Amino acid sequence: MRSNTLALLAAGSGLALVLAACGNNSANPGTGNQQTGAAPGGTGIKVGVILPDTKSSARWESFDRPLLDKALRAAGIEPIIQNAEGDTGKFSTIADSMISQGVKVLMITNLSDESGAAIERKAKTAAIPVIDYDRLSLGGSADYYVSFNNTKVGQLQGQGLADCLKGKANPQIIQINGGPEDNNATLFKNGALSVLKPKYDSGEFKLAGDQAIAKWDNQLGNTTFQQLLTANGGKVDGVLAANDGLAGAVITALKKAGLAGQVPVTGQDATEDGLAAILRGEQCMTVLKPIDQEANAAAQLAIALAKNDKEAANRLATATERDPKGNRDVKSVLLTPELITKDNVKKATDSGFVKIADVCKGDVAEKCKQAGITK
């Protein structure tokens, strides 16, 4: 992300930093059916936001909803924010309702490429600009896309794993990838393979198993990893796990096999559990993605479009993301993720991305003190 774009976003944000999460986490998801009301003293301009669910991650209701609501209201925009609850039929019905209410902009986080593209076709017919939020709808027609640089996320995971395996001769790797229905999971894997594939091809590393986990289901991830481990004779030297939830599922299986702490495992999202696992030595890295930056970027983009200021929107969207299915480049805001290892866990806690009390408890309390993390 270019520095001038970050400055624009920072200037428009008074929001507190919070933690991004791609998979399941433990925060209270709130009520997904809640609809945000009118903005007091507003312009009468409406922006519709459709969030995907309340089960895959608590982030949507606990973080994204209030952050988007606050930023839009601050500009006098009336936010209409609803959650599809993982139901593609409901997703479509909500979109129809928002279009009929005359929203000036529609922001969506799709449940699949097909569900997103179908809604975008309806919005295009109604001349309503669409922002793909967090997930790009392949084959769709969104005008803009706001997310993190997800290929970079995967590169950090791949390099992080390689660094954790330094000195290990011919390590055997098992890959536990994210949901195949989520384009982000493809980007994560592609990024990781940009680092790992040359090592597989040269024989420096061996790929011992590779499986995508539908809907980022942690229980399925645990079962799948156990099956791959058994198929490889109980041998594994490193695990590329696509997020902290799947990493936790892998670590549970490694504990059962007596291998936890001996096998480096990657992650993503810098969750409380992920950071605790890093401090224990059971996980070798995670990736930090602050949602406040993502939500504010999307809100500022929606505000510009709602006010028919396309020039301002384009000044924010300085990057592009390729949609191979639609054979087009989508104007994008792609925020920068950050590598977190045992050496800089304190950076995440000091920055307020997670609550120290939620990380430094039980057997991790003493390890936090050793890392200089204090309440």
Secondary structure as GFF3:
##gff-version 3
##sequence-region A 1 375
A	DSSP	alpha_helix	3	11	.	.	.	ID=ss1
A	DSSP	beta_strand	46	51	.	.	.	ID=ss2
A	DSSP	alpha_helix	59	59	.	.	.	ID=ss3
A	DSSP	pi_helix	60	64	.	.	.	ID=ss4
A	DSSP	alpha_helix	65	74	.	.	.	ID=ss5
A	DSSP	beta_strand	78	83	.	.	.	ID=ss6
A	DSSP	alpha_helix	88	100	.	.	.	ID=ss7
A	DSSP	beta_strand	105	108	.	.	.	ID=ss8
A	DSSP	alpha_helix	113	125	.	.	.	ID=ss9
A	DSSP	beta_strand	130	133	.	.	.	ID=ss10
A	DSSP	beta_strand	144	148	.	.	.	ID=ss11
A	DSSP	alpha_helix	150	164	.	.	.	ID=ss12
A	DSSP	beta_strand	172	177	.	.	.	ID=ss13
A	DSSP	alpha_helix	183	202	.	.	.	ID=ss14
A	DSSP	beta_strand	206	212	.	.	.	ID=ss15
A	DSSP	three_ten_helix	214	216	.	.	.	ID=ss16
A	DSSP	alpha_helix	218	231	.	.	.	ID=ss17
A	DSSP	beta_strand	238	241	.	.	.	ID=ss18
A	DSSP	alpha_helix	244	256	.	.	.	ID=ss19
A	DSSP	alpha_helix	272	280	.	.	.	ID=ss20
A	DSSP	beta_strand	286	288	.	.	.	ID=ss21
A	DSSP	alpha_helix	291	306	.	.	.	ID=ss22
A	DSSP	alpha_helix	310	316	.	.	.	ID=ss23
A	DSSP	beta_strand	319	323	.	.	.	ID=ss24
A	DSSP	beta_strand	328	335	.	.	.	ID=ss25
A	DSSP	beta_strand	338	340	.	.	.	ID=ss26
A	DSSP	three_ten_helix	342	344	.	.	.	ID=ss27
A	DSSP	alpha_helix	345	350	.	.	.	ID=ss28
A	DSSP	alpha_helix	356	359	.	.	.	ID=ss29
A	DSSP	three_ten_helix	362	364	.	.	.	ID=ss30
A	DSSP	alpha_helix	365	370	.	.	.	ID=ss31
###
